[in-house]
């Protein structure tokens, strides 16, 4: 049955929401964040499949994102919850960035009144770089930027949480 909100083949649904976002909202959608002081990677995933897709990388100033952009992401995807990667040292101890990531997670919970799930994200960026390097070596990717690594790390963080 055609979507009455769609116009000329576009994927617009209720209130301009994409069909993909509307479908994922019904199937347990989550947003995942790879927190950093200058950049924050974002991915979207669904509990039904346990998979995630890189979405974007937000610019941040001392860990503070453009909250209007985060508002738009939350409004578009209407997540059931949010997953935030918490950076720890290899021995499991906390570092300065750990505290900033936890503060970011608390701010997300307060702003959006959603469950925010912190998860250990040790080595997620290194794993993201490794995967992207393999894709480049295989000819499936030309080049990648730091922003691409941040989005991929957010995907890995979210998939880890979805599949635990």
Buried (B, 14 or more C-beta within 10 A) or exposed (E): EEEEBEEEEEBBBEEEBBBBBBEBBEEBBBBBBBBBBEBBBBBBBBBEEBBBBBBBBBEBEEBBBEEEBBEEBBEBBBBBBBBBBBBBEEEEEEEEBBEBBBEBBEBBBEEBEBEBBBBBBBEBBEBBBEBBEEBEEEEEBEEBEEBBBBBBBBBBBBBBBBEE
